[in-house]
Amino acid sequence: PHFIIYLPKSKRNICFNIDSEPGKILSLVSDPESGIVVNGQLIGAKRAENGKLSTYFGKLGFYFQKEGMKIEISTETITLSSGSSTSRLSWSDTAHLGNSRVLISVKKEKSVTLTLNKELFFSVLLHRVWRKHPVNVDFLGIYAPPIDKFSPRVHGLLGQFMQEPAIHIFNERPGKEPGKPEASMEVKGHKLTVTRGLQKDYRTDIVFGTDVPCWFVHNSGKGFIDGHYKDYFVPQLYSFLKRP
Amino acid sequence: SLPEESGEETDTVDPVTLYSYKVQSTITSRVATTTIQSKLVNNSPLPQSVVFDVQIPKGAFISNFTMTVNGMTFTSSIKEKTVGRALYSQARAKGKTAGWVRSRTLDMENFNTEVNIPPGAKVQFELHYQEVKWRKLGSYEHKIHLQPGKLAKHLEVNVWIIEPQGMRFLHVPDTFEGHFQGVPVISKGQQKAHVSFKPTVAQQRKCPNCTETAVNGELVVMYDVNREEKAGELEVFNGYFVHFFAPENLDPIPKNILFVIDVSGSMWGIKMKQTVEAMKTILDDLRTDDQFSVVDFNHNVRTWRNDLVSATKTQIADAKRYIEKIQPSGGTNINEALLRAIFILNEASNMGLLNPDSVSLIILVSDGDPTVGELKLSKIQKNVKQSIQDNISLFSLGIGFDVDYDFLKRLSNENRGIAQRIYGNQDTSSQLKKFYNQVSTPLLRNVQFNYPQASVTDVTQNNFHNYFGGSEIVVAGKFDPSKLTEVQSIITATSANTELVLETLSQMDDLEEFLSKDKHADPDFTKKLWAYLTINQLLAERSLAPTAAIKRKITKTILQMSLDHHIVTPLTAMVIENDAGDERMLADSPPQDHSCCSGALYYGTKVASGPIPSWANPSPTPMSAMLAVGAKPLESTPPTHLNQVEND
């Protein structure tokens, strides 16, 4: 999966990729104080290409602890569990599920929007591929706004950037490939080499996406994210991230 | 052209030969049209009486009957009942009768015609009827009662099923005790199926040398359709729309259930034995989240527990012991029993002892009219209506024929439930259990269908108190395609843990193309379904009409619709006459249960359609947030004020 982090103060997009194994669950947002969890489980492509098995988000789990609600979004269904009962929708429905605090809006075969207390929202896009495609599988994308509705303890691969780190990008220079300049970036006490690149935002065009220029951090976001990407593995779809 | 009919030789001992007996049903999106045709010839030198006696499902509307007797053709027309009777009395047909009687067999009515034919004469009967297939316990069941009465040279049954949603399964159970094993031929495609039943004369014989036919029973076809969308299937065709709603994959809503059981003297014997047997299974099927109690009544009213209790193993075992010990005796005090049950539920509700997300049901089982306490049915109806809270549904099961079934229907329909007749025989227990199973799994509450467009009118009942798993809610209406090219529906409902809004759009072009490719598809299925629902609902409204003026108005509408759609309803009769108009027969409908809809599990109300409720509008939506922030002018990209994770 590729991550695009928008930093509002410096008005920059920073990108990084996380490559891992199918089945692993990554912590995207974990806020123990607000009781909010967003985790994503990886699935693999049907087969490896050029010795590399691509991974995608096949399942996303949202846990709103204070509301007692767990929402699992997979490429097949959208499931809301609350207490002992469950409601399940398929992607074939255009539907809204919810109560006064949590609202789940499903746009048939396209997207799910989760709204918490009318102020915090997440959007999940469904990417369908040709069923008989030899390699690709259906996958999900998630979009979250960088807003200050989370507590200072919020973390996770996306969550840690809800409080914007100071970055300094300088010494822009030609890169190894033409059209892909490099620069130096200082962030969180690290000095990194970043590459100018383009990543896809699929919100307006779910098929082809729209290119978003960003500074790409190599090695699974090393230096830009706190710790190592493996520190973001969680055991369950609704687990909070345990900070080392 | 009887001599040309193909077929094998039958024994000619019988003076009347059944040349051909053909039944054809076509089901298009739950709307079934069946034709039964029978051709006979009098081979004897004497005049013979020939009977056409068929059973049709209760609730079916007869639409046509034709008869050709020795070259004279009789055709039918639908008239207002009194007009029909007057016409009949003016020119009674000689030696012929036509009638329609309510049969005491399960779910069937008899249509019977008898004609006297001279030697060598031929006679042909043809009856057409329409019905709607209601989904019960996860499937639709199409029953064709076959009773040719004798061996037929040519016996043929064809059932054509066209379901645009696609068929999940189709099954023809063995209903002839293995006699016709392998005879029904099933061909099933994705959206179409054909069941053919053509036993040869040899196969029809009860035994190798018998002249008696083994064809005496029901050919049953069971199937269910695929359901991709929870919001249901919205089919628009020929100016009408139909909406089928049967969501699955929802957790059951806990229920608060009160069983109110008649233990008066008339229940003594098999009825009580079967009721106890059914109750034991029903109690075992309660879920741990459910709460229940039992009220049993004769001239007195007793309760197993004065309050609702959780359906734990211990409580269920205790309730079963209580029921087993019941000794039926005494009179019938329905009024007190119902008021007690309502009191228990109301008290629990007022004291906050009920889960706010639960549903409350009363199931009344009775076999007779009140004999003790309040005897006036209208007063009981009024008492119940006044006491019952509007979150309670009352279901009534009338055992046998001593009970005023119309009263039970009115009682239930007025209180968000339905009534069902249970036949007091060896099968009572399974009928009770089957009914309970239909209502044992409430999945949604307060289900409302909205079609917020000016192009949609004359919508049938669109508000239902509950939706039960395994069933299907059907709503229909008229649609003006000149105003809009598609129909949108918005369903609002409450599930076990959430409020739900489901939207769907019709796909009419696909349907038109699909139906046009099949010669068996009924292009009038939407119109027929709408008429069927509307007439049945109007009949129920008529029975509950508070004033004579309202009743007259409804009567007028039903009558006009029956004439327009050429169907026999309780307000019309079928006049069957020859070309010359000097011989007439009359087929009067039996006194029907004036309530909606025979076989349907739901009796709803009509409410005004509304838009999507405000709570269902996500605020802010990601897209509007994105637009509100705006794109960065330097880059031709969507705004990036989001953190996101995607794949390349």
Interface residues (C-beta under 8 A of the other chain):
Chain A: P1 H2 F3 I4 I5 Y6 P8 K11 N13 L28 G40 S54 Y56 F57 T77 L80 S81 S82 G83 S84 S85 T86 S87 R88 L89 S90 S92 D93 T94 A95 H96 L97 G98 N99 S100 L103 S105 S111 T113 T115 K118 F121 F122 S123 L125 H127 F139 G141 I142 Y143 A144 P145 P146 L157 L158 F161 Q199 K200 D201 Y202 R203 T204 G209 T210 D211 V212 P213
Chain B: E228 E229 K230 A231 N249 L250 D251 I253 D289 D357 S495 A496 N497 T498 E499 L500 V501 L502 E503 T504 I612 W615 A616 P618 S619 P620 T621 P622 M623 A625 M626 K632 E635 S636 T637 P638 T640 H641 L642 N643 Q644 V645 E646 N647 D648
